[in-house]
């Protein structure tokens, strides 16, 4: 039975595409992480670490300001 104009074959195909994309991204991230680790080691993290908590706080505050004034 179609759901919102989609049949089961379309849903399976879409799910497979999402799965393949997710797995490919994970593999590429892992390969890049290993390459950086082998080439630069852990020392690069100490020197170039980005404070993600601060970045998220700034993003949330900016979104709040934009929401407030629009």
N, C-alpha and C positions, 0 to 999 in steps of 0.2 A: 504494500500500500504506500503510495507516495506521501511524503511528509513535506509540505510547503513546496511542492513541485520537484522534490528530489527523490529519486528512487534509491534502492539499496546499493546498486552498482556504483552510483555516483558517490554515495557516502563512503563506501569501501575504498574507492579510488582516492578520494580526498584524504581519508585517514591514512592510507598508504603513503601518499605524497608528504603529509606532515611527518610521518614516522621516518621516512627516508631523509627528509631535510634535517630533522632533529639529530638523527644519527650522524649524518655527514658533518653537521656543525660541531658536534661533540668530538668527532675524530679529528677534525682540523684544529680545534682548540687544544686538544691533547697533544697533537704533533707540534704545534707552535710553542706550547708550554714546555715540552721536553727540549725542543731546539734552543729556546732561550735559556733554560736551566743549564743545558750542556755547554752553551757558548759563554754565558755571562755568570752563571752560578746564582747563589742566593744573595750575594752582596749587592746586586742591582736593586733588589727590593728595599734594602735599607736606605739606599741613596735616592731612589725615585718613587717611593711609595706615595700614592695619592690617598688623601684622607677622604674615604668614601662617605663617612658619616657627615662630615662638613658639606660635601657636595650635595647629598640628599637634603640636608637641612636648608641649604640655599635654594635648591630646586622647589621644595615645598613652600618656602616663604615667597618665592617669586610667583609660583602658581596662585597662591593666596592673594597676593597683591593684584595680579592680573584679573583674577576672578572678582575681587572687590570693586575694581574700577571699570569693569566692562559689563 
